[in-house]
């Protein structure tokens, strides 16, 4: 009996090691304070350093960690987490609405923003290669199911909690691809988990297999503003150090682009 118990413990530890889940603690108070002061913290994960340090504690933190970072291996070309902070006053100031008093900064507004798939068309990102902003998505819309190609309207009614949606995007670097996105929501947190359901190509080369690009967002209301946690892990074909470095910078720029897109939708 004792031997069986020992074997079970060993098996569990082995599974955790293989999956790369070494530290699942939430960001501490000092980290949150630093994010609030600086506005942005960035942490790149590697095969040697798989410790998550930036994700704030919330109802969906554990599911987010497992979804994005549960399978970091030596094939993972890019894995990183970012923690941003933006005050509601700044969201109102940045809003394009002329009537600032009408700007809704509630969790319900956040929920609608992250479901506004069609509004990602034209989303900008900073190209480190060209040193300028360029269009990240020339096409972006929701589709009814993974096998559909026809656009359908964004689903914005009610809460996002428990909803699963599918989307199509034509992206600057990887071209046309299909994705699945799952949402979770409560009174002060909105979480989004996105993964590719089709291959992603770099030119004619298949760079990313299905299910190997994962992007997460946890948006947490602290009363005066939002902590916006974004994470991404991608297994991509190694194309040489120079190209891999370019790809890493490109993926990092996408996290900043997603943050900018979210905050500019209020």
Secondary structure, DSSP 8 states (H G I E B T S, - for coil): -HHHHHHHHHHHHHHHHHHT--------HHHHHHHHHHSEEEEE--SS----------TTHHHHHHHHHTT--TTEEEEEEEEEEEEHHHHHHH---S-GGG---SHHHHHHHHT-GGGGTT-EEEETTTTEEEESEEEEEEESSTT--SEE----SS--TT-EEEEEEEETTTEEEEEEEEEEE-SSEEEEEEEESS-EEETTEEEE-TT-EEEEEEEEE-SSEEEEEEEEEEE-----HHHHHHHHHHHHHHHHHHHHHHHTT-
